[in-house]
Amino acid sequence: MKNHFDHVVVGGGPMGASAAKYLALGGARVLLISAPEPAADRAGLRSSHNDLSRLTRGLDGSPVWAKLAQHSIARYKELERSSGIPFFTESGCLTLLESAAPDAVDVAANLMAVGAAAGVRCDPLDAAALRTRFSALDVATGARGFHERADAGWVNPLDYVRAQIEVGRESGLTVWPDIMISAERGAQGVSVRTAGGLECTADNALFAQGVYSLFAEPLFRQQELSVFARTVVRVELDAAQVAALEGIPSMIVRGASDEDNCYLVPPVRYPDGKHYIKIGGGRRAHMLESLSQLNEWYAGDGDPEIAARLLCRLEGLVPVTLPKGGISQACSIAVAPSGLPIIEKIHNNVGVLTGGNGHAAKCGDEVGRLGSEMMLGNARWSDGYPLNAFSG
């Protein structure tokens, strides 16, 4: 392998893999350094996209996130076709505002306004209409919802990444499954070394390392990020329970407090042949302030108190008798002060692409495209994004 490239992209998550693909499609010689997917023993780097199901939708309270989502979702089917890798299940998505939500009226008005401006197709529903349309859900009096029938549902983020990489490879993208241990700027651009012994140089480097961006070397560390520990729970369902929940969409639920806010992904078949329904959200747990804290968090099973509360929420949303307990998992998210991704140059030939804020899986294609445009010198956000939207 030739060891000098036009661009090296470090980090093969939804945003980094997308950026590498777009740079390769433009004719550049691109190397993507992507940590191997962690094995069952949890060794290796972890991320929130190391799962089989992540919710996707266009509706959002932020106009910028709504635009990022709309552009990404619009490319899903073409990406599936061109890569030969399916990753999107169009189950629809329901944003449910429970009557106890203290700001439900304002949230509903904002969702309607942002959705209309972004061209998101959704049906506003009152409690009676919700019960009629979703008989498999428990809907309390006073609730209201917004149902996206199409262009929403869930994605398999691992297959989403594989699809991005497959299309990139067809245009010459080189992928190196390893972990970067050092990077330095010098006369030949940026020199990168990996744990497995690869040494290479590139004219330009883009670092898309997600939560690890906070704990990286000074060359590309993002001090502005906050990394939060999160917990998700999967509950195994038998065939009768899967049948009872047939047709339910992905869901975003806003409740009486932050602890009651959650998301739900409908039953998904996992490689063990079993079906699981997944719930996440709740209050943000503690911040992770060092690499050792992050590694320790991922070595465990999340926060048991939050997991128990999520299970209670799930039992209140779906009218089936769930088995006792579930499989709780540790997750984490990188949050920028703006609540939007960080897409910026920190040196003339070094860029950073991070801060998925819990949205990266569904929006990875568009965020990655913007990252590639930045590295090519076209970062004026001509697509209508605010000029400084993605600064750290």
N, C-alpha and C positions, 0 to 999 in steps of 0.2 A: 504493500500500500504506500503510495506517495504521501509524504508526511507534511506537505504544505497545502493549505486550502485557502479559498477566498473567505470563507466563513466557517467558524466552529460554533455550534450551538450546544451548550451544556445544559442537559435536562430534557428528558423525553416524555414529559407529561403532555396533556392535551394542548397546552399553549406552545411549549417548546417543539414538539413534533410537528405541529402545524406551521410554525415559523420556518423550521428547517425545510419542510416540503415546499413552501412558497419560494424560498430562496433558491432551491434546486430547480423549481419550475421556471425560474427566471434565467437559468443557464449558468449559475454560479457553481463552483466546486465547493461542496458543503459536507462537513463532517458533523454528525449528531452523536454526542456522547451521552448515552442513556443508561442509567443504572439498570441491571437486570431486575426483572420482576421478583419480589421477595418470595422465598419458598414458604412452605407451610410452617417451618420452624421460626418464621418471622425474621430471619437474618437478612440484612441488607437495608437499603433505604426504603422508607415507607411514604405513602402519600394518600390523600383522600380519594384519588382515582384508582387505587388498588382494590377495586370491588367490581361486581358485575352489574350494578344498577345505580344510576344517578338520574334524578329527576331533571326534566327539561321542559321549558315553557317560554313563551314570548312575553307574557304579561309580567310586569314588574313595576314597583313604585318609582324606580329611577329611570328617567328617559334614556340615559346612556346605556344602562344594562339592558333595557328593552331593545335598543337598536343593535347592540352587540349580539343579543340572543337571536333576533330576527334574521340578521345576516348569516349567522352560523347555521341556524336551523334550515334556512332556505337552501343550503348546500349539502345537507345530510344525504339526500337520496342520490345526488350525483356522485358524492364521495363513495357511497356504498357501491354504486354501479361501476365506477372507474377502478376501485380497488378490489372488487369482488368479495368484500367483507361486510356483512350486515351488522349493524350495531344499534339501530334505532327502532324502537317499538312505539308505534303511534297510538298509545292508549288514551291520549287526551290528558288534560290536567284541570283540576278543580281547585281554585283558590277559595277557601271557606273562611268566612268571617263569623265567628260565633257571637251570639248575642251579648255575651259577657265581655267581649273585647272592648276596652274603654274608648278606643278611638275608631270604632268600626265605621262610623259615618264618614269621617274624614278620609280614612284609608280607602273606602269604597269610591269616594269621589275622585281621589287621586288616581286610583287604578283605572277608572273609566277614562279620565282625561289623558293619562299617559298612554293607555292602550289605544285610544282613538288616534292620537298623534302618531303612534308608531305603526298603525295599521294592523294591530293584533285583532284577530277575529275571536270574539268570545260572547257567550250568552249570559247576561245577568239574570240571576234566579233568586226568588225569595224562598222561604223555608218550604212552602207547599210544593213549589216547582222542583226544589231539590229532592224532596221525598219521592216525587213522581218519577224523576229521571234516574235517581240512584236509590233504588229500593234496598240495595245491599248495604247502605250506610245508615247509621243512626244520626238523624238531623234534628237538633233541638229547635223549639219555637223561637222565632226572632233571628235565626241565622240567615245569612245571605251568601251568595256565592257567584263566582264568575267561571264559567266552564269553557275551556278551549277544546273544542272537539278535534281539531286537526292541528298539525304542526306542533305537537306537544305530546308528552308521555315520559319515556325514560330511555336513556342510552346505556349501553355497556361501554364504560369509558376505556377499558383495556382494549376492546376491539376497535373503538374509535381511534385510539392511538395507533394501533396496528394498521388501520386503514390509511391514516395520514402517512405513515412510514412507507407503506407499500406504494402509494402514488409517488412519493418522493424518490424512492429507489428507481422507479421507472425513468426518472429524469436524472439519474446519476448520484443520488444521495448516498453517502457512505454512513453506515451506522456502526458504532463501536459500543458493545454492551459492557460498560465498565463505570467506575466511579472516579471522577476527577479529584486529585489530591492537591494540585497546585496550578496556578496560572500567573504569568508575569508578562508585563509589557516590555518590549525591547525593540531592537533595530529591525527585526523580522516580523514585527506585528505583535501578536500575542502567542506566548509559548505555553503549552498545556501539557501536564503530565497526569497519567491515571494510575490507579492502584495496581493495575495489571501490567504496568511497564510501558504503555504507549507514550511516546513523546512526539508532539507535533506542533506546528506553527500555523497561524492563520493571519490573514490581513486584518480580519475583524472577528470579534467574539461577542456572542449573545448569551447571557446567563439567565436561564429560565428554571430555577431550582426550587420554586415553590417555598414551602416553609423553611427549607434549608438556606434560603437567601439571607436570613437573619443571622445565621451562624457561620457564614462563609468568610473567606480571607478578605482583608481590607480592600483589595482591588475592586471587588464587586459586592461588598456587604451592603445590605439595605437596613440601616438603623431605623428607618421610619416604620418598618413593619411591626405588627404585633402578631404573635402566634398563639392561638387559643387551642386548648385541648377540647375535643368534642367526643361524644359517645353516640354510637348507633346500635340498634338492636334488631336482630333478625329472629323471626318466630317461624318454626316449621309448621306447615299445614298439611293435613291429610287430603285425600282426593275429594271428599265431601266438602271440606272447608274451601278448597280451591274453587269448586263448582259454585258454592254459595256466594263467593266474592267475584265471580266472573263479571267482567265489564266495568269494574271500578277503575277510575282513572288514578293517575298520580295526584297527590294532594299537597297543597300548602295550607296549613291551618293556623289561624290567628286566634288566640284564646284570651283569657282574662289577664294574663301576665306573660312575661318573657319565658317563664318556666313552662307555660302551657302552649307556647308556639311550637309547632312541629311540622315535619313533612313526612309523607308516606309514599312508598313505592309499592304498586300492586304486586301480587304473587309472581315470583320469578323462579324458574327452574335453575338450580345450581349444578355444578359438575358432579355432585354426589347423587344426582338424580332426584333430589327432594325439592319441594317448592317452599319458598320462604317469602314472607311479607316483611318489609323493612320500614322502620320508623327511626327518625333522628330529629335533632333540634333540641328544644328545651333551652335552659339558660346556658350561657357560655361558662364552661368550667374555668379553672385557673389558667393563667398565662404560662407558656413554656419559655423560659428565659435563657436556656443554654442547650447545647447539643446533647449533653448528658441527660437533661430533663426530658428532651424530646425522645431520645432512645428508650429511656425508662418508661415513658408513657406508652410507647408503641409495644413494649414488651408485655404490657398488661392487657386487660380487657375493658378499659374505660372506667368510668365512674359508676359504681354500683347503685348509688342513690339516684343518679340521673337515669340510669337504665331502668330502675324500678318505676320511676315516674313515667317514663316513656311507655312502658308496658301498660300502665294504667290508662294512659291516653289512648293507646291502641284499642284496648278493650272497650273504651267508651265511644270509639268511632265506628267499629265494625261489629255487627250483631251476630257474631259467631263465638262459640265457646273456644277460647284459645287454650293451648296447653300451658301448664304452669312454667314460668321462666322463659328464657330465650337465650340467644347467643349474642352477648354484648361485645362490641369491638371498639377499640380506640381509633380515633380519627383526629385530624387537626386541620386548621385553616389559617392561612396567612391573610391578615387584614391590614389594608393601608389606611392612613388617616382620612383619605378622601372617600373611602368605601368603594373605590374604583381600582382597576389594575394600574400597576406602575409600568409604564412603557417609556423608557427614557435612556438617553445616552449619558454615561457618567465619565467617559473620555471620548475623544474623537472617533475611536475605533472599538469602543466597548459599550455594549448596551445591556440593559437589565429588563427582564420581562417577568413580572411576579405579581403577587397580590391578587390571587384568584377570588378572595373574599367569599369562598363557598360557591362561586358561580362558574369556575373555570371549566368544569367538565362539559357543560352545555354550550359554553361560549368560546371554547378553545380555538375553533377555526378562525373566527374573526379577530380575536385578540392576537393569535399567532400571525395572521396576515398583517395586522398593524405593526407588529414587531419586526416583520421582514421589511416592510416599507420604511420603517425608521432606519434599519441598518443600511438600506439602499439610498438613504438621504432624502426620502420622500415623506417625512413625518410632519406634514402640515395638516393632517387629518381633513383632507378635502371632502370626505364623505359626510360632513356635517357634524362631526364631533366637536365639542368645545376645544379651543386651541390648547388649553392647559389642563385638559381633563385627566391626563394620564401621568402627570408629574408626581413624584414621590412626596 
